[in-house]
Amino acid sequence: MKELAALLLARKVEFTWTEQAAALLKELGTSREFGAREMDRVIQDRIKPQLVDQLLFGRLKKGGAVVLDTADREFVIL
């Protein structure tokens, strides 16, 4: 997620996450079989689409700050 934060910072967006979001990412992004290789897929499929919508059409068009959190075992952008 640090890589994602660095990419967003280049677009003048400060990106932080809660402990709950980090824990859910760890849970969904790791497995006994593949280790942490699934983490990129979780970020790509569940987090980035929400950020793209905000960057292109929402409140982050000109920069800003967002927090990644969870609700009902899903990621939410605050």
Buried (B, 14 or more C-beta within 10 A) or exposed (E): BEEBBEEBEEBEBEBEBBEBBEEBBEEBBBEEEEEEEBBEEBBEEBBBEBBEEBBEEBEBEEEBEBEBBBEEEEBBBE
